[in-house]
Amino acid sequence: MPKPKSWTEKLRENKGLPKVEKIPEKLKKRWGEGTMVIPAPIEVDEVMRKVPKGKLITVNEIRAALAKKHGTDVCCPLTTGIFVWIAAYAAEEQKQKGEKTITPYWRTLKTGGVLNPKYPGGVEKQRELLEKEGHKIVQKGKKYVVLDYEKALVKL
C-alpha cells in the first residue's frame, strides 16, 4: 500500500490546474454566464502568503484575486475552500519540520469574517493566533468572527 501523501505534497500537486472553463449549468443561476478558473492549490497558498501580520483576507478576496489573475468572471468557490484547508495543514506540517516561514493561514477567514473550524487546532487555535496579532474575536451564535474584520482586509 503506497504511503499517503503529505499535506505539502497535496499543496504542490497541480493535477492539470489551473484551468479555465465555462461556468457550469448548476452555477449559472448564482454566477451567470461566463468563465470560471479552477485554481491550482499552490496559487491559493501564494495569495495567503501575501497577507502580512495585522492584516486579514477572506476566501472571497482570494477568489476575486485569482479570477482577476486568470481573466475570468469567477473563481471556483469549492476548490478554493478546499485548497485553503490544504494550505493550512501544509503550513502546520512545515512548521513541525522546523520551517521558520510558513503560510499564515490563520489570517484567512471565511465569508463575513468567520473563523474556520476546519483549520489545524480548530477555531480555538485560530482565535489564539489572531488575538496575538491584535484582532478582537467575538461570538455570533455558534460562530466566531473577527470584530470589524473589514478594516483589516489586505489590499492585493
Contacts in CASP RR format, 6 or more apart in sequence:
PFRMAT RR
TARGET T0000
AUTHOR 0000-0000-0000
METHOD contacts of the structure
MODEL  1
MPKPKSWTEKLRENKGLPKVEKIPEKLKKRWGEGTMVIPAPIEVDEVMRK
VPKGKLITVNEIRAALAKKHGTDVCCPLTTGIFVWIAAYAAEEQKQKGEK
TITPYWRTLKTGGVLNPKYPGGVEKQRELLEKEGHKIVQKGKKYVVLDYE
KALVKL
5 13 0 8 1.000
6 90 0 8 1.000
6 93 0 8 1.000
7 86 0 8 1.000
7 89 0 8 1.000
7 90 0 8 1.000
7 92 0 8 1.000
7 93 0 8 1.000
8 90 0 8 1.000
8 93 0 8 1.000
8 94 0 8 1.000
10 41 0 8 1.000
10 86 0 8 1.000
10 90 0 8 1.000
11 41 0 8 1.000
11 42 0 8 1.000
11 45 0 8 1.000
11 83 0 8 1.000
11 86 0 8 1.000
11 87 0 8 1.000
11 90 0 8 1.000
12 41 0 8 1.000
12 42 0 8 1.000
13 41 0 8 1.000
14 40 0 8 1.000
14 41 0 8 1.000
14 42 0 8 1.000
16 40 0 8 1.000
17 38 0 8 1.000
17 39 0 8 1.000
17 40 0 8 1.000
17 41 0 8 1.000
17 79 0 8 1.000
18 37 0 8 1.000
18 38 0 8 1.000
18 39 0 8 1.000
18 40 0 8 1.000
18 43 0 8 1.000
18 66 0 8 1.000
18 70 0 8 1.000
19 37 0 8 1.000
19 38 0 8 1.000
20 35 0 8 1.000
20 36 0 8 1.000
20 37 0 8 1.000
20 38 0 8 1.000
20 70 0 8 1.000
20 71 0 8 1.000
20 72 0 8 1.000
21 35 0 8 1.000
21 36 0 8 1.000
21 38 0 8 1.000
22 33 0 8 1.000
22 34 0 8 1.000
22 35 0 8 1.000
22 36 0 8 1.000
23 31 0 8 1.000
23 32 0 8 1.000
23 33 0 8 1.000
23 34 0 8 1.000
23 35 0 8 1.000
23 36 0 8 1.000
23 73 0 8 1.000
23 74 0 8 1.000
24 36 0 8 1.000
27 36 0 8 1.000
31 73 0 8 1.000
31 74 0 8 1.000
32 73 0 8 1.000
34 72 0 8 1.000
34 73 0 8 1.000
34 74 0 8 1.000
35 71 0 8 1.000
35 72 0 8 1.000
35 73 0 8 1.000
35 74 0 8 1.000
36 67 0 8 1.000
36 72 0 8 1.000
36 73 0 8 1.000
36 74 0 8 1.000
36 75 0 8 1.000
36 76 0 8 1.000
37 66 0 8 1.000
37 67 0 8 1.000
37 69 0 8 1.000
37 70 0 8 1.000
37 71 0 8 1.000
37 72 0 8 1.000
37 74 0 8 1.000
37 75 0 8 1.000
37 76 0 8 1.000
38 75 0 8 1.000
38 76 0 8 1.000
38 79 0 8 1.000
39 66 0 8 1.000
39 70 0 8 1.000
39 75 0 8 1.000
39 76 0 8 1.000
39 79 0 8 1.000
39 80 0 8 1.000
39 83 0 8 1.000
40 83 0 8 1.000
41 83 0 8 1.000
41 86 0 8 1.000
41 87 0 8 1.000
43 66 0 8 1.000
43 69 0 8 1.000
43 83 0 8 1.000
44 62 0 8 1.000
44 66 0 8 1.000
44 80 0 8 1.000
44 81 0 8 1.000
44 83 0 8 1.000
44 84 0 8 1.000
44 87 0 8 1.000
45 83 0 8 1.000
45 87 0 8 1.000
45 90 0 8 1.000
45 103 0 8 1.000
47 57 0 8 1.000
47 62 0 8 1.000
47 65 0 8 1.000
47 66 0 8 1.000
47 156 0 8 1.000
48 57 0 8 1.000
48 62 0 8 1.000
48 84 0 8 1.000
48 87 0 8 1.000
48 103 0 8 1.000
48 104 0 8 1.000
48 105 0 8 1.000
48 107 0 8 1.000
48 108 0 8 1.000
49 103 0 8 1.000
49 104 0 8 1.000
50 154 0 8 1.000
50 156 0 8 1.000
51 57 0 8 1.000
51 104 0 8 1.000
51 107 0 8 1.000
51 108 0 8 1.000
51 154 0 8 1.000
52 154 0 8 1.000
53 104 0 8 1.000
53 133 0 8 1.000
54 107 0 8 1.000
54 133 0 8 1.000
54 134 0 8 1.000
54 135 0 8 1.000
54 152 0 8 1.000
55 107 0 8 1.000
55 152 0 8 1.000
55 153 0 8 1.000
55 154 0 8 1.000
56 107 0 8 1.000
56 108 0 8 1.000
56 109 0 8 1.000
56 113 0 8 1.000
56 135 0 8 1.000
56 146 0 8 1.000
56 149 0 8 1.000
56 152 0 8 1.000
56 153 0 8 1.000
56 154 0 8 1.000
57 107 0 8 1.000
57 108 0 8 1.000
57 109 0 8 1.000
57 153 0 8 1.000
57 154 0 8 1.000
57 156 0 8 1.000
58 108 0 8 1.000
58 109 0 8 1.000
58 110 0 8 1.000
58 111 0 8 1.000
58 112 0 8 1.000
58 113 0 8 1.000
58 149 0 8 1.000
58 153 0 8 1.000
59 77 0 8 1.000
59 80 0 8 1.000
59 81 0 8 1.000
59 84 0 8 1.000
59 108 0 8 1.000
59 109 0 8 1.000
59 110 0 8 1.000
59 111 0 8 1.000
60 111 0 8 1.000
61 153 0 8 1.000
61 154 0 8 1.000
61 156 0 8 1.000
62 75 0 8 1.000
62 80 0 8 1.000
62 84 0 8 1.000
62 108 0 8 1.000
63 74 0 8 1.000
63 75 0 8 1.000
63 76 0 8 1.000
63 77 0 8 1.000
63 80 0 8 1.000
64 75 0 8 1.000
65 156 0 8 1.000
66 75 0 8 1.000
66 80 0 8 1.000
67 73 0 8 1.000
67 74 0 8 1.000
67 75 0 8 1.000
84 105 0 8 1.000
84 108 0 8 1.000
84 116 0 8 1.000
85 116 0 8 1.000
85 118 0 8 1.000
85 119 0 8 1.000
87 103 0 8 1.000
87 105 0 8 1.000
88 103 0 8 1.000
88 105 0 8 1.000
88 106 0 8 1.000
88 108 0 8 1.000
88 116 0 8 1.000
88 118 0 8 1.000
88 119 0 8 1.000
88 120 0 8 1.000
89 120 0 8 1.000
90 103 0 8 1.000
91 102 0 8 1.000
91 103 0 8 1.000
91 104 0 8 1.000
91 105 0 8 1.000
92 102 0 8 1.000
92 120 0 8 1.000
94 102 0 8 1.000
95 102 0 8 1.000
105 119 0 8 1.000
106 119 0 8 1.000
106 125 0 8 1.000
106 126 0 8 1.000
106 129 0 8 1.000
106 130 0 8 1.000
107 130 0 8 1.000
107 133 0 8 1.000
108 116 0 8 1.000
109 115 0 8 1.000
109 116 0 8 1.000
109 145 0 8 1.000
109 146 0 8 1.000
109 149 0 8 1.000
110 116 0 8 1.000
112 145 0 8 1.000
112 149 0 8 1.000
113 145 0 8 1.000
113 146 0 8 1.000
113 149 0 8 1.000
114 143 0 8 1.000
114 144 0 8 1.000
114 145 0 8 1.000
115 122 0 8 1.000
115 123 0 8 1.000
115 126 0 8 1.000
115 127 0 8 1.000
115 130 0 8 1.000
115 137 0 8 1.000
115 143 0 8 1.000
115 144 0 8 1.000
115 145 0 8 1.000
115 146 0 8 1.000
116 122 0 8 1.000
116 123 0 8 1.000
116 126 0 8 1.000
117 123 0 8 1.000
119 125 0 8 1.000
119 126 0 8 1.000
123 144 0 8 1.000
127 137 0 8 1.000
127 144 0 8 1.000
130 137 0 8 1.000
130 146 0 8 1.000
131 137 0 8 1.000
135 146 0 8 1.000
135 147 0 8 1.000
135 149 0 8 1.000
135 152 0 8 1.000
136 146 0 8 1.000
136 147 0 8 1.000
136 148 0 8 1.000
137 144 0 8 1.000
137 145 0 8 1.000
137 146 0 8 1.000
137 147 0 8 1.000
138 144 0 8 1.000
138 145 0 8 1.000
138 147 0 8 1.000
139 145 0 8 1.000
146 152 0 8 1.000
END
